[in-house]
Amino acid sequence: APAGVVIGQDKARQPTAIRLFRPEPTRITLVGGGWAARILAFRVLGAGARVRIVTADPASWHPLAAVGGPGLTVQPPSGEATPTVPTSAPGALTIVDGVWDGGAGTPGPWHTVLTVLPRLTTSNVVAVRGTDLALLQRLTADEVAVARSLWHLDEMTWTLLQEMDDEMFAVVGGSADRYVWASPTEAERRLFGPPTR
């Protein structure tokens, strides 16, 4: 929907949405664990969009594949330097689960490529540069040192990024930087387990 996909709640416990699908190609980077990526994919499917997951570890996506239905595809990398992103219909998300250097992808209009990075390092920082939005789970001190080259945030923010709960995201980019609690439902907890980073 034009309002976006709800990814959690803000500190006032109000729903927080991000606009994943836009008329222009969109790139997002998630720095965090597989739990966060699966929650996001599940919610995108719930919003009626198609999701394609390209991963070297398809078994880790099995809980989502069991409930994803026809809108979900999980596949191993094809060996292409750049994955082909479908362009036949709007509202498609391709999740690149750490299988290409830089999280390559060529989205078209109304398509989004989400690159999942388990850790932010000097060798994969290029995957974050030029993205439209970054979703960050708790960062280590080493990751914060790398992140400083990407974003100009105040000292309090850098401290908070190292203290967040496992179910929290920092949303960096777009109109405002903000913190979101994923607030997983009972069904999401059954499928994906407790929040982890």
C-alpha positions in Angstrom: 0.0 0.0 0.0 1.2 3.6 -0.5 1.6 3.9 3.3 4.2 1.1 3.3 4.8 -2.1 5.2 4.5 -2.1 9.0 7.9 -3.3 10.4 7.1 -2.7 14.1 6.2 0.0 16.6 7.9 3.2 17.8 8.5 4.1 21.4 4.9 5.4 21.7 3.8 1.9 20.5 2.4 3.3 17.3 2.8 1.3 14.1 5.9 2.2 12.0 5.8 1.6 8.3 8.5 1.9 5.7 7.7 2.5 2.0 9.4 -0.6 0.5 7.8 -0.2 -3.0 8.1 3.0 -5.0 7.9 4.0 -8.7 11.7 4.1 -8.8 14.0 1.2 -8.0 14.8 0.8 -4.3 17.7 -0.6 -2.4 17.7 -1.4 1.3 20.4 -2.9 3.5 19.7 -4.9 6.7 22.6 -5.2 9.0 21.6 -8.0 11.4 20.6 -11.6 11.8 18.5 -14.0 9.9 15.7 -13.6 12.4 15.1 -10.0 11.4 15.3 -10.8 7.7 12.6 -13.5 8.0 10.3 -11.3 10.1 10.5 -8.6 7.4 9.9 -11.1 4.6 6.9 -12.6 6.4 5.4 -9.1 6.8 6.0 -8.2 3.2 4.2 -11.4 2.1 1.4 -10.5 4.5 1.0 -7.2 2.7 0.4 -9.0 -0.5 3.8 -8.5 -2.3 5.9 -11.2 -3.9 9.2 -12.2 -2.2 12.2 -13.9 -3.8 15.0 -15.0 -1.5 18.4 -15.7 -3.0 20.6 -17.5 -0.4 23.5 -19.9 -0.1 21.6 -21.4 2.9 18.0 -22.2 1.7 17.4 -24.4 4.8 17.6 -21.4 7.1 14.5 -20.0 5.3 12.5 -23.3 5.7 10.1 -21.9 8.4 9.1 -19.1 6.0 8.9 -21.3 3.0 6.5 -23.6 4.9 3.9 -20.8 5.1 4.9 -18.4 2.3 2.6 -19.8 -0.4 2.9 -19.0 -4.1 4.2 -15.4 -3.5 7.5 -16.8 -2.1 10.5 -18.2 -3.9 13.6 -19.4 -2.2 16.6 -20.3 -4.4 20.3 -20.7 -4.3 22.6 -18.2 -6.0 22.8 -18.8 -9.8 26.4 -17.7 -10.1 25.4 -14.5 -12.0 27.4 -11.5 -11.1 24.1 -9.6 -10.8 20.9 -11.3 -10.0 18.0 -10.8 -12.3 15.1 -9.1 -10.6 11.6 -9.8 -12.0 10.0 -6.8 -13.7 6.7 -8.1 -14.9 4.5 -6.9 -12.0 4.8 -4.3 -9.2 5.4 -5.1 -5.6 8.3 -7.5 -5.6 11.1 -7.8 -3.0 14.3 -9.7 -3.7 16.3 -10.6 -0.6 19.9 -11.1 -1.3 21.1 -13.1 1.8 24.8 -12.3 1.8 25.7 -14.2 -1.4 27.1 -11.4 -3.6 29.8 -8.9 -2.8 28.2 -5.6 -2.4 24.7 -7.2 -2.5 24.4 -6.6 -6.2 21.0 -6.4 -7.8 19.2 -4.5 -10.5 15.7 -3.6 -9.4 13.1 -2.0 -11.7 10.2 0.3 -10.8 8.1 -1.0 -7.8 10.8 -3.5 -7.0 13.2 -3.5 -4.0 16.4 -5.4 -3.4 17.1 -6.0 0.3 20.7 -7.0 1.0 21.2 -8.8 4.3 24.6 -8.4 6.0 25.2 -10.5 9.2 28.0 -8.0 10.1 29.1 -4.6 8.9 32.8 -4.7 7.9 35.2 -2.7 5.8 35.0 -5.4 3.1 31.2 -5.2 2.7 30.6 -1.5 3.5 30.1 -0.9 -0.3 26.8 -2.8 0.0 25.4 0.0 2.2 26.7 3.0 0.2 24.0 4.3 -2.1 21.2 2.4 -0.5 17.9 4.3 0.0 17.5 3.0 3.5 19.4 1.0 6.1 17.8 -1.2 8.9 20.3 -1.8 11.7 20.1 -4.2 14.5 22.4 -3.7 17.5 26.0 -3.0 16.3 29.3 -3.9 17.9 31.9 -1.3 18.6 33.8 -2.5 15.5 30.7 -2.1 13.3 30.1 1.4 14.7 33.6 2.3 13.7 32.8 1.2 10.1 29.4 2.8 10.2 30.8 6.2 11.0 32.2 6.4 7.4 28.6 6.1 6.1 26.4 8.2 8.3 26.9 11.5 10.2 25.1 10.7 13.5 25.6 12.2 16.9 27.5 10.5 19.7 24.3 9.5 21.6 23.1 7.7 18.5 26.3 5.7 18.2 26.0 4.7 21.8 22.3 3.7 21.4 23.2 1.6 18.3 25.3 -0.6 20.6 22.7 -0.9 23.3 19.5 -1.8 21.4 17.4 -4.9 22.3 17.5 -7.9 20.0 14.0 -7.0 18.6 14.9 -3.4 17.7 15.8 -1.8 14.4 17.4 1.6 13.8 16.0 2.9 10.6 18.5 5.2 8.9 17.7 7.2 5.9 14.5 8.4 4.2 12.8 11.3 5.9 14.0 10.6 9.5 16.2 8.3 11.5 14.2 6.4 14.1 14.1 3.3 16.3 11.5 0.6 15.9 10.6 -2.5 18.0 9.7 -5.4 15.8 7.1 -6.5 18.4 6.8 -10.0 16.9 3.3 -11.6 17.1 2.8 -15.0 18.7 2.6 -16.6 15.3 5.9 -15.0 14.3 7.5 -16.2 17.5 6.3 -19.8 16.8 7.7 -19.7 13.3 11.0 -17.9 13.8 11.8 -18.2 17.5 12.7 -15.4 19.9 14.4 -12.2 18.6 18.1 -12.6 18.0 20.9 -10.5 16.5 
